[in-house]
């Protein structure tokens, strides 16, 4: 598959499969993959680990780091997994990026994702914070929307079809 020079941001609530789909898409498009969770400051991870949701102020430096990451890769392309729950968060991530990122929203119901989260282990984000993520979520209007009920390979195929690959 030919390499894309776009920045792709895989977004959605915790447990929707951003990292899995992001890695698969990056491999398919021969792009580097970055998991947004790796860019959280330690205080954010500690707060979430205690079951406390992040607020806008907590997220600001993290979002700025992801914007910088996008700037560093805007000429080469990359895939970034990030919740990007609110429009203002997406605005921070894409500020001064040219072209703007291609947003891919992994869409699923609260019950569907809660079941996935309850089966996940080894992640700092506890399942009891999922409700706060859905409460904060402002579904994007400018994004490729992909239903989570599809198998991962079918999700990738759907994304590739929608981006013209």
BAFI-3210 file (N, C-alpha, C; in Angstrom, 3 decimals, decimal comma, padded with zeros to 6 digits):
// residues 165
n [1|2|3|4|5|6|7|8|9|10|11|12|13|14|15|16|17|18|19|20|21|22|23|24|25|26|27|28|29|30|31|32|33|34|35|36|37|38|39|40|41|42|43|44|45|46|47|48|49|50|51|52|53|54|55|56|57|58|59|60|61|62|63|64|65|66|67|68|69|70|71|72|73|74|75|76|77|78|79|80|81|82|83|84|85|86|87|88|89|90|91|92|93|94|95|96|97|98|99|100|101|102|103|104|105|106|107|108|109|110|111|112|113|114|115|116|117|118|119|120|121|122|123|124|125|126|127|128|129|130|131|132|133|134|135|136|137|138|139|140|141|142|143|144|145|146|147|148|149|150|151|152|153|154|155|156|157|158|159|160|161|162|163|164|165]
n.u [000,855|000,510|002,324|000,837|000,745|-000,676|-001,915|-003,533|-006,073|-007,200|-010,062|-012,166|-014,083|-012,613|-011,537|-012,638|-011,072|-009,022|-006,163|-005,627|-006,858|-005,543|-002,829|-003,053|-003,947|-001,790|000,253|-000,759|-000,723|001,935|002,955|004,178|003,028|001,412|000,493|-001,750|-002,086|000,449|001,502|000,398|000,785|002,316|000,763|-001,829|-002,247|-002,086|-004,323|-006,464|-006,062|-006,911|-009,564|-010,634|-012,063|-010,537|-010,251|-010,820|-008,595|-006,668|-006,229|-005,091|-002,173|-001,471|-002,921|-001,654|000,852|000,223|-000,531|001,957|003,314|001,886|002,661|005,379|005,253|003,783|004,640|005,393|003,496|001,395|-000,141|-002,259|-003,528|-006,113|-008,359|-009,816|-012,292|-013,894|-014,938|-013,345|-010,960|-010,167|-009,740|-007,452|-005,588|-005,400|-004,495|-002,806|-001,899|-001,212|-001,894|-005,110|-005,702|-006,980|-009,811|-010,900|-013,536|-014,307|-017,117|-019,454|-021,850|-022,533|-023,009|-021,907|-019,178|-018,542|-018,637|-016,379|-014,374|-014,518|-013,366|-010,776|-007,382|-004,594|-004,507|-004,480|-006,875|-009,834|-012,892|-015,048|-014,857|-015,884|-018,492|-018,131|-016,609|-018,381|-020,232|-018,760|-018,280|-018,426|-019,677|-017,889|-018,367|-016,961|-015,658|-014,558|-016,773|-016,917|-018,484|-018,190|-019,018|-018,116|-015,626|-012,082|-010,443|-012,360|-013,090|-010,740|-010,720|-013,025|-012,245|-010,084|-011,440|-012,968|-011,021|-009,981|-008,048]
n.v [-001,176|002,254|004,875|007,226|010,773|012,033|013,131|011,024|010,820|008,703|008,481|008,505|007,238|005,852|002,505|001,921|000,912|002,374|002,220|-000,352|-000,266|001,977|001,122|-000,946|000,486|002,244|000,417|-000,675|001,584|002,196|004,013|005,832|005,003|006,529|006,418|008,274|008,095|007,684|010,174|011,554|013,582|012,528|013,222|013,267|010,584|009,448|010,654|009,611|006,919|006,791|006,877|009,320|011,664|013,489|017,052|019,940|021,628|019,827|018,354|020,096|020,563|018,059|017,819|019,844|018,672|016,606|018,080|019,192|016,857|016,146|018,304|017,755|015,569|016,246|016,470|013,959|012,171|010,298|008,176|008,815|007,925|009,052|010,257|012,721|014,028|016,369|019,117|021,411|020,239|018,847|021,011|022,136|020,080|020,056|022,577|024,843|022,808|021,571|019,658|019,651|017,187|013,910|012,824|010,011|008,467|006,162|004,566|003,638|002,103|002,920|000,600|-001,472|-000,736|-000,630|-003,352|-004,257|-002,787|-003,835|-006,275|-005,711|-005,535|-004,191|-001,486|002,001|003,356|003,136|001,191|002,478|005,145|005,474|006,486|009,230|009,908|009,502|011,446|013,768|013,619|015,024|014,250|014,128|016,249|016,456|013,931|010,626|008,155|005,156|002,134|000,298|-002,311|-003,795|-006,157|-005,797|-005,925|-005,373|-002,835|-001,446|-001,846|-000,398|002,188|002,562|002,487|004,806|006,777|006,602|004,673]
n.w [000,000|-000,750|000,821|002,987|003,462|005,334|008,542|010,656|012,998|015,339|017,095|020,067|022,871|025,901|025,618|023,165|021,181|020,002|020,055|019,032|016,450|015,467|015,395|013,499|011,227|010,849|010,260|007,867|006,219|006,219|008,144|011,034|014,349|017,092|020,407|022,111|024,873|025,851|026,083|028,132|031,019|034,094|036,343|035,313|034,690|037,225|038,414|036,842|037,376|039,980|039,621|039,022|036,876|034,151|033,784|031,642|032,001|032,983|030,691|028,844|028,486|027,615|025,210|023,776|023,514|021,770|019,544|018,908|018,263|015,966|014,315|014,040|012,383|010,156|007,500|006,838|007,668|009,930|012,413|015,030|018,131|020,091|022,546|022,190|022,901|022,911|020,812|021,155|022,020|019,766|018,121|019,313|018,906|016,093|015,445|013,407|011,742|008,544|005,871|007,609|010,180|009,375|010,769|012,537|013,811|016,189|016,792|019,200|021,438|024,904|026,534|024,948|024,805|027,519|028,231|026,846|028,163|030,738|030,371|029,870|030,903|032,767|032,122|032,836|032,946|034,574|034,293|035,464|034,799|032,331|031,929|032,451|030,258|028,120|028,869|028,437|025,738|022,561|019,735|016,676|013,807|011,519|010,543|009,742|010,366|012,080|012,784|015,809|015,987|013,925|012,858|013,597|011,163|009,228|010,012|009,396|006,605|005,947|006,693|004,910|002,481|002,727|002,795|000,347|-000,369]
ca.u [000,000|001,301|002,402|000,079|001,436|-001,648|-002,020|-004,817|-006,308|-008,224|-010,637|-013,332|-013,969|-011,728|-012,011|-013,275|-010,144|-008,177|-004,778|-005,635|-007,149|-004,456|-001,647|-003,364|-003,980|-000,416|000,987|-001,299|-000,319|003,383|003,149|004,423|001,857|001,629|-000,641|-001,884|-001,940|001,872|001,877|-000,220|001,689|002,137|-000,335|-003,089|-002,357|-002,398|-005,703|-007,361|-005,876|-007,712|-010,972|-011,054|-012,012|-009,752|-010,999|-010,209|-007,272|-005,775|-005,961|-004,512|-000,764|-001,471|-003,381|-000,590|001,886|-000,246|-000,433|003,380|003,602|001,346|003,514|006,638|005,020|002,827|005,172|005,665|002,306|001,410|-001,434|-002,270|-004,741|-006,394|-009,803|-010,298|-013,726|-014,612|-014,534|-012,223|-009,752|-009,777|-009,193|-006,082|-004,735|-005,169|-004,074|-001,655|-001,497|-001,617|-003,348|-005,682|-005,763|-008,174|-010,356|-011,614|-014,292|-014,760|-018,420|-020,133|-022,727|-021,985|-023,045|-020,958|-017,806|-018,365|-018,296|-014,981|-013,512|-014,529|-012,509|-009,421|-006,546|-003,306|-004,629|-004,715|-008,221|-010,818|-014,178|-016,029|-014,737|-016,473|-019,655|-017,655|-016,158|-019,583|-020,821|-017,938|-018,170|-019,119|-019,354|-017,386|-019,151|-016,029|-014,860|-015,005|-017,401|-016,854|-019,136|-017,331|-019,521|-017,364|-014,339|-011,005|-010,045|-013,427|-012,970|-009,632|-011,185|-013,991|-011,449|-009,339|-012,401|-013,393|-009,916|-009,605|-006,880]
ca.v [000,000|003,477|005,633|008,470|011,828|012,671|012,783|010,405|010,750|007,722|009,057|007,896|007,057|004,791|001,140|001,734|000,232|003,347|001,738|-001,516|000,190|002,878|000,325|-001,654|001,463|002,708|-000,647|-000,767|002,763|002,393|005,245|005,601|005,057|007,125|006,284|009,497|007,809|007,770|011,589|012,142|013,804|011,563|013,623|012,841|009,128|009,200|011,075|008,629|005,648|006,881|006,928|010,710|012,110|014,682|018,220|020,602|022,124|018,662|017,857|021,099|020,316|016,796|018,126|020,614|017,698|015,883|019,040|019,252|015,586|016,285|019,231|017,065|014,522|016,659|016,278|012,536|011,402|009,504|007,813|009,136|007,507|010,051|010,326|013,935|013,946|017,617|019,891|022,286|019,409|018,586|022,280|022,265|019,087|020,346|023,980|025,110|021,650|021,697|019,707|019,263|015,727|013,142|012,308|008,739|008,304|004,799|004,845|002,501|002,441|002,815|-000,799|-002,251|-000,389|-001,026|-004,785|-004,370|-002,256|-004,759|-007,415|-005,212|-005,449|-003,555|-000,107|002,904|003,945|002,176|001,152|003,384|006,481|005,498|007,386|010,617|010,105|009,682|012,733|014,820|013,397|015,805|013,506|015,023|016,407|016,311|012,728|009,329|007,443|003,714|001,425|-000,662|-003,685|-004,481|-006,747|-004,846|-005,893|-004,694|-001,415|-000,940|-001,801|000,705|003,420|002,651|002,828|006,202|007,706|006,417|003,789]
ca.w [000,000|-000,802|002,076|003,043|004,196|006,216|009,953|010,959|014,433|015,705|018,308|020,693|024,317|026,374|025,388|021,855|020,277|019,303|019,903|018,128|015,086|015,084|015,013|012,242|010,139|010,642|009,560|006,516|005,455|006,407|008,903|012,467|015,225|018,398|021,310|022,893|026,300|026,203|026,189|029,320|032,146|035,182|037,233|034,683|034,840|038,637|038,656|036,232|038,096|041,207|039,249|038,891|035,476|033,848|033,346|030,489|032,384|033,035|029,341|027,944|028,119|026,864|023,851|023,136|023,141|020,583|018,448|018,551|017,595|014,613|013,567|013,742|011,380|009,138|006,150|006,639|007,994|011,160|012,990|016,460|018,854|021,128|022,786|021,519|023,161|022,659|019,637|021,511|022,087|018,381|017,612|019,836|018,234|014,672|015,252|012,535|010,939|007,152|005,945|008,900|010,308|009,023|012,020|012,418|015,057|016,472|017,387|019,821|022,562|026,253|026,984|024,144|025,198|028,917|028,240|026,417|029,226|031,878|030,031|029,647|032,104|032,560|031,651|033,982|032,898|035,068|033,597|036,074|034,222|030,993|031,905|032,341|028,885|027,298|029,236|027,830|024,293|021,539|018,511|015,630|012,585|010,398|010,793|009,223|011,480|011,858|013,895|016,507|015,918|012,878|013,246|013,299|009,745|008,487|010,349|008,580|005,212|005,857|006,728|003,653|001,429|002,899|002,514|-001,045|-000,549]
c.u [000,895|001,232|001,611|000,890|000,492|-001,410|-003,432|-004,948|-007,480|-008,776|-011,857|-013,077|-013,002|-012,350|-012,634|-012,340|-009,219|-006,769|-004,712|-005,831|-006,046|-003,217|-001,867|-003,351|-002,574|000,404|000,533|-000,812|001,174|003,695|003,506|003,116|002,263|000,362|-000,677|-001,717|-000,495|002,328|001,192|000,853|001,341|000,963|-001,692|-003,306|-002,720|-003,852|-006,688|-007,270|-006,685|-009,210|-011,518|-010,967|-011,153|-010,686|-010,244|-008,798|-006,252|-005,331|-005,141|-003,068|-000,632|-001,873|-002,335|000,560|001,491|-000,237|001,020|003,802|003,099|002,203|004,815|006,477|004,133|003,342|005,413|004,430|002,494|-000,029|-001,322|-003,592|-004,933|-007,898|-010,438|-011,813|-014,510|-014,067|-013,340|-010,911|-009,236|-009,186|-007,753|-005,153|-004,426|-004,689|-002,767|-001,138|-002,049|-001,044|-003,849|-005,744|-007,060|-008,623|-011,144|-012,226|-014,797|-015,993|-019,061|-020,958|-021,988|-021,916|-022,026|-019,526|-017,542|-017,991|-016,840|-014,037|-013,422|-013,653|-011,049|-008,657|-005,250|-003,371|-005,012|-006,138|-009,248|-012,162|-015,177|-015,908|-015,385|-017,655|-019,204|-017,162|-017,351|-020,251|-020,072|-017,947|-019,060|-018,782|-018,946|-018,321|-018,268|-015,112|-015,427|-015,541|-017,429|-017,500|-018,230|-017,815|-018,838|-016,096|-013,211|-010,580|-011,084|-013,435|-011,872|-010,065|-012,152|-013,248|-010,721|-010,250|-012,760|-012,275|-009,376|-008,356|-007,325]
c.v [001,231|004,232|006,933|009,503|012,582|012,275|012,226|010,361|009,810|008,167|008,290|007,718|005,918|003,425|000,898|001,062|001,164|002,815|000,579|-001,072|001,121|002,135|-000,372|-000,687|001,961|001,667|-000,736|000,387|003,070|003,730|004,917|005,751|005,653|006,989|007,510|009,278|007,947|009,210|012,299|012,426|012,830|011,931|013,238|011,341|008,778|009,545|010,040|007,283|005,610|006,928|008,331|011,136|013,360|015,824|018,872|021,096|020,984|018,253|018,827|020,799|019,031|017,048|018,930|019,696|016,946|016,792|019,129|017,984|015,630|017,189|018,561|016,048|014,960|016,512|014,820|011,674|010,600|009,138|008,045|008,662|008,470|010,156|011,537|014,090|015,199|018,327|020,793|021,505|019,146|019,849|022,485|021,309|019,493|021,776|024,066|023,877|021,825|020,531|019,313|017,743|015,148|012,469|011,042|008,436|006,876|004,904|003,571|002,953|002,283|001,347|-001,660|-001,998|-000,768|-002,507|-004,997|-003,912|-003,207|-005,980|-007,014|-005,184|-004,725|-002,140|000,781|003,440|002,928|002,300|002,150|004,823|006,588|006,461|008,834|010,909|010,311|011,027|013,888|014,763|014,338|015,116|014,469|015,085|016,218|015,120|011,563|008,576|005,952|003,004|000,346|-002,096|-004,487|-005,096|-005,770|-004,782|-005,176|-003,202|-000,783|-000,827|-000,645|002,048|003,611|003,049|004,314|007,214|007,525|005,601|002,416]
c.w [000,000|000,516|001,958|003,818|005,105|007,662|010,134|012,471|014,657|017,046|018,792|022,182|024,647|026,090|024,032|020,848|019,511|019,042|018,919|016,686|014,596|014,635|013,673|011,058|009,823|009,878|008,106|005,640|005,551|007,065|010,345|013,252|016,563|019,224|022,201|024,382|026,761|026,433|027,358|030,364|033,277|036,088|036,641|034,869|036,279|038,940|038,090|036,952|039,389|040,911|039,115|037,427|035,325|033,477|032,179|030,802|032,443|031,636|028,480|027,532|027,299|025,415|023,088|022,705|021,877|019,357|017,971|017,809|016,151|013,750|013,151|012,615|010,223|007,707|005,812|006,837|009,266|011,514|014,494|017,047|020,014|021,309|022,103|021,664|022,781|021,426|019,970|021,634|020,668|017,748|018,071|019,093|016,798|014,399|014,463|011,800|009,530|006,372|007,344|008,968|009,749|010,311|011,740|013,769|015,165|017,362|017,936|021,005|023,894|026,686|026,255|024,616|026,653|029,013|027,841|027,527|030,411|031,628|029,863|030,962|031,745|032,017|032,817|034,038|033,381|034,347|034,174|035,569|032,838|030,914|031,748|030,924|027,951|027,602|028,566|026,301|023,485|020,227|017,384|014,427|011,354|010,666|010,006|010,428|011,145|013,045|014,484|016,413|014,815|013,471|012,872|011,831|008,892|008,787|009,499|007,123|004,985|005,824|005,399|002,502|001,517|002,667|001,082|-001,280|-000,972]
res [x|x|x|x|x|x|x|x|x|x|x|x|x|x|x|x|x|x|x|x|x|x|x|x|x|x|x|x|x|x|x|x|x|x|x|x|x|x|x|x|x|x|x|x|x|x|x|x|x|x|x|x|x|x|x|x|x|x|x|x|x|x|x|x|x|x|x|x|x|x|x|x|x|x|x|x|x|x|x|x|x|x|x|x|x|x|x|x|x|x|x|x|x|x|x|x|x|x|x|x|x|x|x|x|x|x|x|x|x|x|x|x|x|x|x|x|x|x|x|x|x|x|x|x|x|x|x|x|x|x|x|x|x|x|x|x|x|x|x|x|x|x|x|x|x|x|x|x|x|x|x|x|x|x|x|x|x|x|x|x|x|x|x|x|x]
***
